Amino acid sequence: MLYNIDAVNHLIRNRRSVFPDQFDPERPIPDEIINEILINATWAPTHGHNEPWHFSVFAGEGLKRLASFQSELYRQESGSEFNEKKYLKLQHQPLSASHIIAIGMKRNAVNRIPEIEDIEAVACAVQNIYLSVVAYGLGGYWTTGGVTYYDKAKPFFGLGDTDKLLGFFYIANVKIPSGKGKRTDINNKVCWIRK
Ligand SMILES: Cc1cc2nc3c(=O)[nH]c(=O)nc-3n(C[C@H](O)[C@H](O)[C@H](O)COP(=O)(O)O)c2cc1C
């Protein structure tokens, strides 16, 4: 066999999200590793070779720029819904990560592949990120919180009107590992048709 299937199964089945309160902010990750992870992201399947992913990587002082951008946009846009706790979280949470990748979908409507398939391709790229992060012994998670669905956020991440911001992938060294994951019985989700 070309690959060690036990190792591959183990990687996929033991991938866990690791959240900011589990991060070790004192041990930043070398940019070279993040670049390797992003190369893996771009090897996701892509219908029509659209390669619709667009990543903005925040590191070092860039994390402060992201924190201040997202908290201020939230303040501006939330109006009467403004919540001080959420504002402070948006301001502080990015600083616990080593790198944050803003996940964008850049739409290519020319070849008439449906938009959902560009979104699906980016989601495949994010799974490559998830698995690579675990394989490098790091931690992280995909969040669609904060300003993810604010149209006004798009230009900050290099996205245009027809593009979509799909969230943020936080990456860090891990201080507190995640526990065992849980999934429902596969038989509730799979239907075999043999005749
Ligand atoms: C599209 C998407 C959006 C997510 N957004 C959030 C989020 O906003 N906040 C969060 O805590 N986790 C988020 N997650 C991560 C899930 O919480 C996590 O995958 C789930 O708890 C299962 O845990 P596991 O990844 O360890 O299997 C998101 C996951 C996906 C696929």
Ligand as a Chemical Component Dictionary entry (heavy atoms), coordinates in Angstrom:
data_LIG
# 
_chem_comp.id                   LIG 
_chem_comp.type                 NON-POLYMER 
_chem_comp.pdbx_formal_charge   0 
_chem_comp.three_letter_code    LIG 
# 
loop_
_chem_comp_atom.comp_id 
_chem_comp_atom.atom_id 
_chem_comp_atom.alt_atom_id 
_chem_comp_atom.type_symbol 
_chem_comp_atom.charge 
_chem_comp_atom.model_Cartn_x 
_chem_comp_atom.model_Cartn_y 
_chem_comp_atom.model_Cartn_z 
_chem_comp_atom.pdbx_ordinal 
LIG C1  C1  C 0 -18.428 25.606 8.923  1  
LIG C2  C2  C 0 -17.990 25.481 10.357 2  
LIG C3  C3  C 0 -18.103 26.568 11.192 3  
LIG C4  C4  C 0 -17.701 26.484 12.533 4  
LIG N1  N1  N 0 -17.821 27.602 13.320 5  
LIG C5  C5  C 0 -17.497 27.515 14.623 6  
LIG C6  C6  C 0 -17.664 28.647 15.469 7  
LIG O1  O1  O 0 -18.068 29.720 15.028 8  
LIG N2  N2  N 0 -17.328 28.518 16.763 9  
LIG C7  C7  C 0 -16.843 27.329 17.276 10 
LIG O2  O2  O 0 -16.566 27.261 18.480 11 
LIG N3  N3  N 0 -16.639 26.249 16.493 12 
LIG C8  C8  C 0 -16.958 26.313 15.185 13 
LIG N4  N4  N 0 -16.753 25.226 14.353 14 
LIG C9  C9  C 0 -16.052 24.020 14.878 15 
LIG C10 C10 C 0 -17.035 23.065 15.539 16 
LIG O3  O3  O 0 -17.392 23.586 16.809 17 
LIG C11 C11 C 0 -16.369 21.696 15.710 18 
LIG O4  O4  O 0 -16.005 21.174 14.451 19 
LIG C12 C12 C 0 -17.340 20.747 16.426 20 
LIG O5  O5  O 0 -17.447 21.100 17.781 21 
LIG C13 C13 C 0 -16.900 19.295 16.338 22 
LIG O6  O6  O 0 -15.656 19.132 16.983 23 
LIG P1  P1  P 0 -14.389 18.518 16.229 24 
LIG O7  O7  O 0 -14.003 19.483 15.145 25 
LIG O8  O8  O 0 -13.347 18.408 17.302 26 
LIG O9  O9  O 0 -14.786 17.183 15.675 27 
LIG C14 C14 C 0 -17.166 25.267 13.032 28 
LIG C15 C15 C 0 -17.058 24.160 12.168 29 
LIG C16 C16 C 0 -17.457 24.258 10.855 30 
LIG C17 C17 C 0 -17.349 23.057 9.948  31 
# 
loop_
_chem_comp_bond.comp_id 
_chem_comp_bond.atom_id_1 
_chem_comp_bond.atom_id_2 
_chem_comp_bond.value_order 
_chem_comp_bond.pdbx_ordinal 
LIG C1  C2  SING 1  
LIG C2  C3  SING 2  
LIG C2  C16 DOUB 3  
LIG C3  C4  DOUB 4  
LIG C4  N1  SING 5  
LIG C4  C14 SING 6  
LIG N1  C5  DOUB 7  
LIG C5  C6  SING 8  
LIG C5  C8  SING 9  
LIG C6  O1  DOUB 10 
LIG C6  N2  SING 11 
LIG N2  C7  SING 12 
LIG C7  O2  DOUB 13 
LIG C7  N3  SING 14 
LIG N3  C8  DOUB 15 
LIG C8  N4  SING 16 
LIG N4  C9  SING 17 
LIG N4  C14 SING 18 
LIG C9  C10 SING 19 
LIG C10 O3  SING 20 
LIG C10 C11 SING 21 
LIG C11 O4  SING 22 
LIG C11 C12 SING 23 
LIG C12 O5  SING 24 
LIG C12 C13 SING 25 
LIG C13 O6  SING 26 
LIG O6  P1  SING 27 
LIG P1  O7  DOUB 28 
LIG P1  O8  SING 29 
LIG P1  O9  SING 30 
LIG C14 C15 DOUB 31 
LIG C15 C16 SING 32 
LIG C16 C17 SING 33 
# 
